[in-house]
């Protein structure tokens, strides 16, 4: 997720160039504790519950080939009589998605990867460059990014598993990513959700987990951190965060748009 948001903010004497990425992640200007309690950690994201293991035991013949195990797992999950999964916009861990039968594309991919690995399949996250998909939530436009699953079957090739398969096209550019990059997606989404709920401390902590603990090159989290600062009237901090997003990814058009709106609100038409 990435915000595209415009709002008028109070002016600051501080210059963005004076702020380092570490200072932005510390969040001192936001006046919140260094770490919010009760956050999801890396181990929880892909953890397999006993309920999931029971389901797999009843659905998967572990003696079968990798292709057979994959086919059985897909059938077990898409069959509404045995499982059923419905889309919503919440980001959840693997076990939460399994228990609630609801989630977004990242939630589903996380659940599927956890279950696939549990039955011995090589499952990887993929980022997919789908056409821009925007939704309006509360007072912000949100760009929804897409993640799916790649199963490596060795000599039998590769299979893509996508929650929203009707909209998936093999022509879309896609790339496998590390678990750490996927965790950055997860924590970034959680940061956005907590920001929209008004929980500044948790939002900051999740952006910090996305960037400092997993992938400092993940530009959407820098852009969203900028929005968090902007919402609290810290325009120099917001500018610095948007600039950091563009430093790690010059093609992050959401960060670029937010930065342009910030300069527009300041009356700095040239920049």
Secondary structure, 3 states (H helix, E strand, C coil): CEEECCCCCCCCCCCHHHCCHHHHHHCHHHCCCCCCCCCCCHHHHCCCCHHHHHHHHHHCCCCCCHHHHHHHHHHHHHCCCCCCCEECCCCCCHHHHHHHCEECHHHHHHHHHHHHHHCCCEEEEEEECCCCCEEEECCEEEECCEEEEEEECHHHCEEEECCCHHHCCCCCCEEEECHHHHHHHHHHHHHHHHHHCCCHHHHHHHHHHHHCCCCCCCHHHHHHHHHHHHHCCCHHHHHHHHHHHHHHCCCCHHHHHHHHHHHHHHCCCCC
